Amino acid sequence: MRFVVHEHLASHHHFDFRLQIGGVLKSWAIPKGPSLNPKERRLAIEVSDHSLDYGSWEGIIPEGDYGAGAVAIWDEGEYQLLDEKDPEEQWKRGSLSFELQGRILKGAFSLARMSHGGTGKEWLLIKRKDRYARDDWKLKSALTPQKLSQLKRERPPCQME
């Protein structure tokens, strides 16, 4: 199954973490971006599902459209579940465990829905300790001036409702 992480320069700079589950990309906005440091638990706010086509899209969403701003693929690759075979069941329970095989993100991770307070859309993205874990992790942007100049201003494929 596929995963993609978009860097999104919208009203607030953030990263969108997306896992292919049940024919869509389940999506979480991560304000501080993902981390390979197991000590850094990252808030991941569940957002609308997106179409699978969105996983290969980069561009600039025009002003006035939802999510207006630059969107670039920061990382992408494949993932495998670590616990059971049904990602939809894990998502419904609020606990996913998976291994990422991306260009940047590698190894075991968990997504866990926070159980107290909030809207029920708050999760934590947690890097598990393994050979890919890095205590000295520094997040680097893909949205360099050169990359921004290459992006086209266009509407992305639809997000799901």
C-alpha positions as a Markdown table, in Angstrom:
| # | Residue | x | y | z |
|---|---|---|---|---|
| 1 | Met | 0.0 | 0.0 | 0.0 |
| 2 | Arg | 1.1 | 3.5 | -0.7 |
| 3 | Phe | 1.9 | 6.5 | 1.5 |
| 4 | Val | 2.7 | 10.1 | 0.7 |
| 5 | Val | 3.7 | 13.2 | 2.8 |
| 6 | His | 2.9 | 16.6 | 1.3 |
| 7 | Glu | 4.5 | 19.7 | 2.5 |
| 8 | His | 1.8 | 22.4 | 2.4 |
| 9 | Leu | 2.5 | 26.1 | 2.6 |
| 10 | Ala | -1.1 | 27.3 | 3.3 |
| 11 | Ser | -2.3 | 29.7 | 5.9 |
| 12 | His | -0.2 | 27.7 | 8.3 |
| 13 | His | 2.9 | 25.7 | 7.1 |
| 14 | His | 2.4 | 22.0 | 7.8 |
| 15 | Phe | 2.8 | 18.5 | 6.5 |
| 16 | Asp | -0.1 | 16.2 | 5.3 |
| 17 | Phe | 0.5 | 12.6 | 6.1 |
| 18 | Arg | -1.5 | 10.2 | 3.9 |
| 19 | Leu | -2.0 | 6.4 | 4.0 |
| 20 | Gln | -3.8 | 4.5 | 1.3 |
| 21 | Ile | -6.7 | 2.8 | 3.2 |
| 22 | Gly | -9.9 | 1.4 | 1.6 |
| 23 | Gly | -9.5 | 3.1 | -1.8 |
| 24 | Val | -8.7 | 6.6 | -0.5 |
| 25 | Leu | -5.9 | 8.4 | 1.2 |
| 26 | Lys | -6.7 | 8.8 | 4.9 |
| 27 | Ser | -5.1 | 12.1 | 5.8 |
| 28 | Trp | -3.6 | 13.8 | 8.9 |
| 29 | Ala | -2.2 | 17.4 | 9.1 |
| 30 | Ile | 1.0 | 17.4 | 11.1 |
| 31 | Pro | 1.9 | 21.0 | 12.1 |
| 32 | Lys | 5.5 | 20.3 | 13.0 |
| 33 | Gly | 6.1 | 17.6 | 10.4 |
| 34 | Pro | 7.0 | 13.9 | 10.9 |
| 35 | Ser | 10.1 | 12.9 | 12.8 |
| 36 | Leu | 12.5 | 10.0 | 12.9 |
| 37 | Asn | 13.2 | 10.7 | 16.6 |
| 38 | Pro | 11.2 | 8.4 | 18.8 |
| 39 | Lys | 11.2 | 11.0 | 21.6 |
| 40 | Glu | 9.3 | 13.5 | 19.4 |
| 41 | Arg | 5.6 | 12.6 | 19.4 |
| 42 | Arg | 3.9 | 14.6 | 16.7 |
| 43 | Leu | 0.3 | 15.9 | 16.8 |
| 44 | Ala | -1.5 | 14.6 | 13.7 |
| 45 | Ile | -5.0 | 16.1 | 13.1 |
| 46 | Glu | -7.3 | 13.9 | 11.0 |
| 47 | Val | -8.6 | 15.8 | 8.0 |
| 48 | Ser | -10.8 | 14.8 | 5.0 |
| 49 | Asp | -10.0 | 11.7 | 2.9 |
| 50 | His | -8.4 | 12.5 | -0.4 |
| 51 | Ser | -8.6 | 10.6 | -3.7 |
| 52 | Leu | -5.7 | 8.3 | -4.7 |
| 53 | Asp | -4.9 | 10.7 | -7.5 |
| 54 | Tyr | -4.0 | 13.4 | -5.0 |
| 55 | Gly | -1.0 | 11.2 | -3.9 |
| 56 | Ser | 1.0 | 12.1 | -7.0 |
| 57 | Trp | -0.2 | 15.8 | -7.2 |
| 58 | Glu | 2.0 | 18.8 | -6.6 |
| 59 | Gly | 1.1 | 22.4 | -7.4 |
| 60 | Ile | -0.3 | 25.7 | -6.1 |
| 61 | Ile | -3.9 | 25.7 | -5.0 |
| 62 | Pro | -5.4 | 29.0 | -6.1 |
| 63 | Glu | -6.4 | 31.7 | -3.7 |
| 64 | Gly | -10.1 | 31.3 | -2.6 |
| 65 | Asp | -9.9 | 27.5 | -2.8 |
| 66 | Tyr | -9.8 | 25.3 | 0.3 |
| 67 | Gly | -6.1 | 24.8 | 1.3 |
| 68 | Ala | -4.8 | 27.6 | -1.0 |
| 69 | Gly | -1.1 | 27.6 | -1.2 |
| 70 | Ala | 1.9 | 25.5 | -2.4 |
| 71 | Val | 1.8 | 21.7 | -2.1 |
| 72 | Ala | 4.9 | 19.5 | -2.8 |
| 73 | Ile | 5.6 | 15.9 | -2.3 |
| 74 | Trp | 8.0 | 15.7 | 0.6 |
| 75 | Asp | 8.2 | 11.9 | 0.8 |
| 76 | Glu | 6.4 | 8.9 | -0.7 |
| 77 | Gly | 6.7 | 5.2 | -0.8 |
| 78 | Glu | 5.1 | 2.0 | 0.4 |
| 79 | Tyr | 4.0 | 0.9 | 3.8 |
| 80 | Gln | 3.1 | -2.4 | 5.4 |
| 81 | Leu | 1.0 | -3.0 | 8.5 |
| 82 | Leu | 2.8 | -4.5 | 11.5 |
| 83 | Asp | 0.0 | -6.0 | 13.5 |
| 84 | Glu | -3.0 | -7.2 | 11.4 |
| 85 | Lys | -4.1 | -7.2 | 7.8 |
| 86 | Asp | -7.0 | -4.8 | 7.9 |
| 87 | Pro | -6.0 | -1.1 | 8.0 |
| 88 | Glu | -9.6 | 0.1 | 8.1 |
| 89 | Glu | -10.2 | -1.9 | 11.3 |
| 90 | Gln | -7.1 | -0.4 | 12.8 |
| 91 | Trp | -8.1 | 3.1 | 11.8 |
| 92 | Lys | -11.6 | 2.6 | 13.3 |
| 93 | Arg | -10.1 | 1.4 | 16.5 |
| 94 | Gly | -7.8 | 4.5 | 16.5 |
| 95 | Ser | -4.5 | 2.6 | 16.5 |
| 96 | Leu | -2.4 | 1.9 | 13.4 |
| 97 | Ser | 1.1 | 0.3 | 13.4 |
| 98 | Phe | 3.0 | 0.2 | 10.2 |
| 99 | Glu | 6.5 | 0.2 | 8.6 |
| 100 | Leu | 7.3 | 2.9 | 6.0 |
| 101 | Gln | 9.6 | 2.4 | 3.1 |
| 102 | Gly | 10.0 | 5.9 | 1.8 |
| 103 | Arg | 12.9 | 8.0 | 0.6 |
| 104 | Ile | 13.1 | 9.9 | 3.9 |
| 105 | Leu | 10.7 | 8.1 | 6.4 |
| 106 | Lys | 11.7 | 4.5 | 7.0 |
| 107 | Gly | 11.0 | 2.0 | 9.7 |
| 108 | Ala | 8.2 | 1.4 | 12.2 |
| 109 | Phe | 5.7 | 4.0 | 13.2 |
| 110 | Ser | 2.4 | 4.2 | 15.1 |
| 111 | Leu | -0.6 | 6.5 | 14.7 |
| 112 | Ala | -2.7 | 6.6 | 17.9 |
| 113 | Arg | -6.0 | 8.5 | 18.4 |
| 114 | Met | -5.9 | 10.6 | 21.5 |
| 115 | Ser | -8.6 | 9.4 | 23.9 |
| 116 | His | -9.1 | 12.4 | 26.2 |
| 117 | Gly | -10.8 | 15.7 | 25.3 |
| 118 | Gly | -10.6 | 17.3 | 21.9 |
| 119 | Thr | -12.7 | 16.6 | 18.8 |
| 120 | Gly | -11.8 | 13.0 | 18.3 |
| 121 | Lys | -9.6 | 14.0 | 15.3 |
| 122 | Glu | -6.4 | 14.3 | 17.3 |
| 123 | Trp | -3.8 | 11.6 | 16.9 |
| 124 | Leu | -0.2 | 11.2 | 17.6 |
| 125 | Leu | 2.4 | 10.0 | 15.0 |
| 126 | Ile | 5.1 | 8.2 | 16.9 |
| 127 | Lys | 8.4 | 6.8 | 15.5 |
| 128 | Arg | 9.3 | 3.5 | 17.1 |
| 129 | Lys | 12.8 | 2.6 | 18.1 |
| 130 | Asp | 14.5 | 0.7 | 15.3 |
| 131 | Arg | 17.6 | 1.0 | 13.1 |
| 132 | Tyr | 16.1 | 4.0 | 11.3 |
| 133 | Ala | 15.4 | 6.0 | 14.5 |
| 134 | Arg | 17.5 | 9.2 | 14.8 |
| 135 | Asp | 17.9 | 11.3 | 18.0 |
| 136 | Asp | 19.5 | 14.1 | 15.9 |
| 137 | Trp | 16.6 | 14.4 | 13.5 |
| 138 | Lys | 16.2 | 17.7 | 11.7 |
| 139 | Leu | 13.2 | 18.3 | 9.4 |
| 140 | Lys | 14.2 | 19.8 | 6.1 |
| 141 | Ser | 11.8 | 21.6 | 3.7 |
| 142 | Ala | 11.2 | 20.4 | 0.1 |
| 143 | Leu | 9.7 | 23.9 | -0.7 |
| 144 | Thr | 12.9 | 25.6 | -1.8 |
| 145 | Pro | 12.7 | 28.6 | -4.1 |
| 146 | Gln | 13.6 | 26.4 | -7.1 |
| 147 | Lys | 10.9 | 23.9 | -6.2 |
| 148 | Leu | 8.3 | 26.7 | -5.7 |
| 149 | Ser | 9.1 | 28.1 | -9.2 |
| 150 | Gln | 8.4 | 24.7 | -10.8 |
| 151 | Leu | 4.9 | 24.3 | -9.3 |
| 152 | Lys | 1.9 | 25.1 | -11.4 |
| 153 | Arg | -1.1 | 27.0 | -10.2 |
| 154 | Glu | -4.0 | 24.6 | -10.6 |
| 155 | Arg | -6.8 | 22.8 | -8.8 |
| 156 | Pro | -5.8 | 19.5 | -7.3 |
| 157 | Pro | -7.8 | 16.2 | -7.6 |
| 158 | Cys | -10.8 | 16.2 | -5.4 |
| 159 | Gln | -10.7 | 15.5 | -1.7 |
| 160 | Met | -13.4 | 13.1 | -0.5 |
| 161 | Glu | -16.3 | 14.0 | 1.8 |
